[in-house]
């Protein structure tokens, strides 16, 4: 992003970088997902109230209720996946969103098609597998928000937990995919192993964020750095593009940004560039009184 100074010394125009439209799109998708959750849950609650007072709950009402719950669940999962948008591991978030969309489409087919028709069992199994992997990817993507942390216990715990998440989804999907042929006669040992994996999965999901909370990185920055942002409580890091501001200075920056119709990031970048330019300017010759002044 570049800025041009105005006559009063504040940046007035900006040229957005290629990441800005993407961030706007991500914010729009997140906002749409939140609205969808609210609308779906409100519709579900309204339908439940109507059923309680009228007692008329038929097949169509049941399908509508299931559809609203499915859309709400999809929106929640998509929000979890979109948490990685704009980060280094955003590909994992995109994969999660893709699997969630597949689960949504299969779920709609399961809800609205004839349940007694042929091939319903195959569609139901496909929906179950897609739903399992969608939930697992959402869980893993939330944990991957800690992927930038450098402390060894956090990184090891994160890697192990992600492995257990994948194992849990795989061990659940195999019996569904093979229609019970796996585990077959080894079912007792299979489900014992599955229970161990689920316990370790849940343990890592709880412990890793707690470890990340108490085991700060050496620079004290426990928040993933986003280039161009200026959080007040962040530790300065030239590599990440973060700048530490006092509350008073942050308020001044926000006020100037509002007046110039730009963003605080642009104001900070403009101020730093202006300061560096001033430092590089040579001193002017002494005036007649012998006092040197800076240009």
Order of alpha helices (4+ residues) and beta strands (2+ residues): beta-beta-alpha-alpha-alpha-alpha-alpha-alpha-alpha-alpha
